[in-house]
């Protein structure tokens, strides 16, 4: 009987020891809390105010025939844009889980994020901060209240306005604040642009932590290269010469392979040194990709 009691006691002691070793220490828990708080801080505080105004959107150059044609765009509202792409740490802090099992590196852009999941992130972040969510989902349709003070994706026009860093010209705009010089040789171009962007020739075909390169004149990082960035708009052709105010894209998408939402900025693995801020493409809103992420904006309410 005594042996049975001793055996039971040893068994209980072994289980207790195992549980104690598996339980996170108070120190590690506090470290996790600190990292989460910092991620939420950068997700909501590292923003730059972009002024309203009129600018020439698109490009008119024989090298860029497939790009959006030049047209005048007026934005009547100031807005705040995050100075960096949403990171893995920020996405996990807001959503409670990583964007994807392959998304590694706290300071790397959160990728494998569909347009639909980016919308969910914006609404969740708005609710966490006590702001009014911009998006409403009903019967598979998403609508946006651009007057709400919550977080949202930029419109395509807001994205290009920010990438151009206040430039209102129609020059070949390769990167915010850097105008392509036709006399540059490739080496000079790559060295100059390499100070600002991660492209296919300097990235090693992989993404890098945000904010490692120089910012543009607004103070925004990685507007070209690193990760593609979702915008609000459905992809559609835009006529040259058309003047528009506060454009938000067509009401519904179309296309031979199904409707697509606009992505901007290019990625570290497929962006060349002649990448223009006017470059645009579209992807299906439910698609994910290892080089597609997003950044968020807020309509200025003061």
SEVEX-407308 format. One record per residue (C-alpha): residue number from 1; residue in three letters; z, y, x. Coordinates in steps of 0.2 Angstrom, whole numbers. Example, Ala and Ser with C-alpha at 12.3 -4.5 7.8 and 13.67 -1.06 7.14 Angstrom:
residues 2
- seq, type, w, v, u
- 1, Ala, 39, -22, 62
- 2, Ser, 36, -5, 68
***
This chain:
residues 302
- seq, type, w, v, u
- 1, Unk, 0, 0, 0
- 2, Unk, 5, 12, 14
- 3, Unk, -12, 8, 23
- 4, Unk, -21, 13, 7
- 5, Unk, -12, 29, 5
- 6, Unk, -15, 33, 24
- 7, Unk, -34, 29, 22
- 8, Unk, -35, 40, 6
- 9, Unk, -27, 55, 15
- 10, Unk, -39, 53, 30
- 11, Unk, -53, 53, 18
- 12, Unk, -47, 69, 9
- 13, Unk, -44, 77, 26
- 14, Unk, -62, 73, 31
- 15, Unk, -70, 80, 15
- 16, Unk, -59, 96, 17
- 17, Unk, -65, 98, 35
- 18, Unk, -83, 96, 30
- 19, Unk, -82, 108, 16
- 20, Unk, -73, 121, 27
- 21, Unk, -87, 120, 40
- 22, Unk, -100, 122, 27
- 23, Unk, -93, 137, 19
- 24, Unk, -99, 153, 26
- 25, Unk, -87, 163, 36
- 26, Unk, -81, 180, 30
- 27, Unk, -89, 188, 45
- 28, Unk, -106, 180, 42
- 29, Unk, -105, 185, 23
- 30, Unk, -101, 203, 28
- 31, Unk, -116, 203, 40
- 32, Unk, -127, 197, 26
- 33, Unk, -120, 211, 14
- 34, Unk, -123, 224, 27
- 35, Unk, -141, 218, 30
- 36, Unk, -144, 218, 11
- 37, Unk, -137, 236, 9
- 38, Unk, -148, 242, 24
- 39, Unk, -163, 234, 16
- 40, Unk, -160, 242, -1
- 41, Unk, -157, 259, 8
- 42, Unk, -174, 258, 17
- 43, Unk, -183, 252, 1
- 44, Unk, -177, 268, -8
- 45, Unk, -174, 282, 4
- 46, Unk, -188, 281, 17
- 47, Unk, -200, 291, 7
- 48, Unk, -211, 306, 11
- 49, Unk, -216, 319, -2
- 50, Unk, -235, 320, -5
- 51, Unk, -241, 337, -12
- 52, Unk, -252, 338, -27
- 53, Unk, -269, 346, -23
- 54, Unk, -288, 344, -23
- 55, Unk, -297, 333, -10
- 56, Unk, -313, 325, -7
- 57, Unk, -311, 306, -10
- 58, Unk, -324, 293, -3
- 59, Unk, -336, 295, 11
- 60, Unk, -354, 300, 13
- 61, Unk, -361, 292, 29
- 62, Unk, -375, 280, 32
- 63, Unk, -363, 268, 41
- 64, Unk, -353, 267, 25
- 65, Unk, -366, 264, 11
- 66, Unk, -355, 252, 2
- 67, Unk, -340, 263, 1
- 68, Unk, -334, 274, -13
- 69, Unk, -346, 290, -14
- 70, Unk, -339, 307, -11
- 71, Unk, -331, 315, -27
- 72, Unk, -318, 329, -30
- 73, Unk, -301, 323, -35
- 74, Unk, -287, 334, -41
- 75, Unk, -269, 327, -42
- 76, Unk, -257, 338, -52
- 77, Unk, -241, 329, -48
- 78, Unk, -232, 328, -32
- 79, Unk, -226, 311, -28
- 80, Unk, -215, 301, -15
- 81, Unk, -223, 287, -5
- 82, Unk, -213, 275, 5
- 83, Unk, -217, 278, 23
- 84, Unk, -219, 259, 26
- 85, Unk, -225, 244, 18
- 86, Unk, -212, 234, 8
- 87, Unk, -204, 222, 21
- 88, Unk, -198, 204, 19
- 89, Unk, -180, 210, 20
- 90, Unk, -182, 223, 6
- 91, Unk, -192, 211, -5
- 92, Unk, -178, 198, -4
- 93, Unk, -164, 211, -6
- 94, Unk, -172, 217, -22
- 95, Unk, -179, 200, -29
- 96, Unk, -166, 189, -23
- 97, Unk, -178, 177, -14
- 98, Unk, -192, 179, -1
- 99, Unk, -210, 183, -7
- 100, Unk, -215, 166, 0
- 101, Unk, -209, 152, 10
- 102, Unk, -221, 157, 24
- 103, Unk, -215, 175, 24
- 104, Unk, -205, 176, 40
- 105, Unk, -198, 191, 49
- 106, Unk, -187, 204, 41
- 107, Unk, -196, 219, 47
- 108, Unk, -214, 212, 44
- 109, Unk, -223, 217, 28
- 110, Unk, -219, 206, 13
- 111, Unk, -235, 196, 10
- 112, Unk, -241, 182, -2
- 113, Unk, -237, 195, -16
- 114, Unk, -248, 195, -31
- 115, Unk, -252, 211, -40
- 116, Unk, -241, 205, -54
- 117, Unk, -226, 201, -43
- 118, Unk, -228, 218, -35
- 119, Unk, -226, 225, -53
- 120, Unk, -210, 215, -55
- 121, Unk, -203, 221, -39
- 122, Unk, -206, 239, -44
- 123, Unk, -197, 237, -61
- 124, Unk, -183, 227, -53
- 125, Unk, -180, 241, -40
- 126, Unk, -180, 254, -53
- 127, Unk, -167, 245, -63
- 128, Unk, -156, 242, -48
- 129, Unk, -156, 261, -45
- 130, Unk, -154, 266, -63
- 131, Unk, -171, 273, -65
- 132, Unk, -183, 272, -79
- 133, Unk, -196, 257, -76
- 134, Unk, -214, 263, -76
- 135, Unk, -221, 246, -81
- 136, Unk, -221, 237, -98
- 137, Unk, -228, 220, -100
- 138, Unk, -233, 214, -117
- 139, Unk, -244, 199, -121
- 140, Unk, -251, 198, -104
- 141, Unk, -256, 217, -103
- 142, Unk, -247, 229, -91
- 143, Unk, -246, 247, -95
- 144, Unk, -239, 261, -84
- 145, Unk, -229, 277, -89
- 146, Unk, -234, 288, -74
- 147, Unk, -221, 301, -80
- 148, Unk, -206, 289, -78
- 149, Unk, -195, 292, -63
- 150, Unk, -195, 273, -57
- 151, Unk, -205, 265, -44
- 152, Unk, -223, 260, -45
- 153, Unk, -239, 256, -36
- 154, Unk, -249, 271, -30
- 155, Unk, -265, 274, -39
- 156, Unk, -281, 272, -28
- 157, Unk, -283, 291, -28
- 158, Unk, -264, 294, -23
- 159, Unk, -266, 281, -9
- 160, Unk, -282, 289, -2
- 161, Unk, -274, 306, -3
- 162, Unk, -259, 300, 7
- 163, Unk, -270, 291, 20
- 164, Unk, -280, 307, 23
- 165, Unk, -264, 316, 27
- 166, Unk, -270, 332, 18
- 167, Unk, -288, 332, 25
- 168, Unk, -300, 339, 12
- 169, Unk, -316, 336, 22
- 170, Unk, -329, 323, 20
- 171, Unk, -330, 318, 38
- 172, Unk, -330, 300, 44
- 173, Unk, -311, 298, 42
- 174, Unk, -306, 283, 52
- 175, Unk, -287, 285, 51
- 176, Unk, -276, 298, 44
- 177, Unk, -278, 313, 56
- 178, Unk, -291, 305, 67
- 179, Unk, -309, 310, 64
- 180, Unk, -322, 298, 72
- 181, Unk, -331, 307, 86
- 182, Unk, -349, 300, 86
- 183, Unk, -349, 302, 105
- 184, Unk, -335, 290, 108
- 185, Unk, -338, 274, 116
- 186, Unk, -330, 259, 109
- 187, Unk, -316, 258, 122
- 188, Unk, -311, 276, 119
- 189, Unk, -311, 274, 100
- 190, Unk, -301, 258, 101
- 191, Unk, -288, 266, 113
- 192, Unk, -286, 281, 102
- 193, Unk, -285, 272, 86
- 194, Unk, -273, 259, 94
- 195, Unk, -260, 272, 95
- 196, Unk, -259, 272, 76
- 197, Unk, -265, 255, 69
- 198, Unk, -264, 236, 71
- 199, Unk, -282, 230, 70
- 200, Unk, -291, 214, 74
- 201, Unk, -294, 219, 92
- 202, Unk, -275, 224, 96
- 203, Unk, -265, 214, 84
- 204, Unk, -268, 196, 90
- 205, Unk, -273, 192, 72
- 206, Unk, -256, 193, 66
- 207, Unk, -245, 206, 57
- 208, Unk, -232, 216, 66
- 209, Unk, -215, 225, 61
- 210, Unk, -218, 240, 51
- 211, Unk, -217, 258, 59
- 212, Unk, -221, 252, 77
- 213, Unk, -236, 263, 78
- 214, Unk, -238, 282, 76
- 215, Unk, -237, 289, 59
- 216, Unk, -250, 300, 51
- 217, Unk, -248, 319, 48
- 218, Unk, -238, 315, 32
- 219, Unk, -226, 304, 41
- 220, Unk, -233, 287, 34
- 221, Unk, -235, 272, 45
- 222, Unk, -248, 258, 44
- 223, Unk, -259, 265, 31
- 224, Unk, -273, 257, 40
- 225, Unk, -271, 239, 46
- 226, Unk, -256, 227, 46
- 227, Unk, -257, 222, 28
- 228, Unk, -268, 226, 13
- 229, Unk, -260, 236, 0
- 230, Unk, -261, 234, -19
- 231, Unk, -265, 249, -30
- 232, Unk, -263, 251, -48
- 233, Unk, -282, 253, -53
- 234, Unk, -294, 240, -59
- 235, Unk, -309, 240, -47
- 236, Unk, -324, 249, -54
- 237, Unk, -339, 258, -47
- 238, Unk, -337, 277, -46
- 239, Unk, -352, 289, -47
- 240, Unk, -354, 302, -33
- 241, Unk, -351, 320, -37
- 242, Unk, -340, 317, -52
- 243, Unk, -324, 328, -52
- 244, Unk, -309, 320, -59
- 245, Unk, -291, 324, -62
- 246, Unk, -276, 312, -60
- 247, Unk, -288, 297, -61
- 248, Unk, -279, 280, -64
- 249, Unk, -295, 269, -65
- 250, Unk, -303, 260, -80
- 251, Unk, -293, 254, -94
- 252, Unk, -299, 236, -91
- 253, Unk, -307, 227, -76
- 254, Unk, -324, 219, -75
- 255, Unk, -334, 210, -62
- 256, Unk, -345, 195, -60
- 257, Unk, -331, 185, -53
- 258, Unk, -318, 192, -65
- 259, Unk, -308, 208, -66
- 260, Unk, -299, 214, -49
- 261, Unk, -286, 226, -44
- 262, Unk, -290, 238, -30
- 263, Unk, -282, 234, -13
- 264, Unk, -283, 247, 1
- 265, Unk, -280, 249, 20
- 266, Unk, -287, 233, 28
- 267, Unk, -276, 221, 38
- 268, Unk, -272, 216, 55
- 269, Unk, -284, 202, 56
- 270, Unk, -300, 209, 48
- 271, Unk, -300, 228, 52
- 272, Unk, -312, 235, 65
- 273, Unk, -311, 251, 74
- 274, Unk, -323, 259, 62
- 275, Unk, -311, 256, 47
- 276, Unk, -312, 271, 36
- 277, Unk, -298, 277, 24
- 278, Unk, -311, 277, 10
- 279, Unk, -314, 258, 12
- 280, Unk, -310, 249, -4
- 281, Unk, -311, 231, -11
- 282, Unk, -303, 222, -25
- 283, Unk, -294, 205, -28
- 284, Unk, -288, 196, -43
- 285, Unk, -271, 202, -49
- 286, Unk, -263, 184, -48
- 287, Unk, -270, 180, -31
- 288, Unk, -259, 179, -15
- 289, Unk, -265, 181, 3
- 290, Unk, -256, 180, 20
- 291, Unk, -261, 198, 24
- 292, Unk, -259, 206, 7
- 293, Unk, -244, 216, 3
- 294, Unk, -240, 233, -5
- 295, Unk, -230, 249, -4
- 296, Unk, -222, 259, -18
- 297, Unk, -222, 277, -24
- 298, Unk, -212, 288, -36
- 299, Unk, -218, 302, -47
- 300, Unk, -208, 318, -41
- 301, Unk, -197, 324, -56
- 302, Unk, -192, 340, -48
***
